[in-house]
Amino acid sequence: MQSNNNILSGQKLAERIMNVVLILFCFIGFIIGYLMEQLSISVVLPPWPMYRRHPLSWQKCEKKHDE
C-alpha cells in the first residue's frame, strides 16, 4: 500500500506543478502580449474538454502506388 501512496503523491505534485506553470506562463504571455500589442501572444487556451466536444475528422492517408 505504501507504493500506491507514493504514486498518488507524485501525481498530485505533477498536477500542481502543471497548474502553476500554466498560470505563470499565461500571466507572462498576457503581460508580454499587452506590452507588444500582439493578441497572438496574449491568448492562451489549454485543451479544455468544453472546447474539444467536436474534434476534427482527419482524412485517411492514401497509399502511394509506384508504377
Order of alpha helices (4+ residues) and beta strands (2+ residues): alpha-alpha
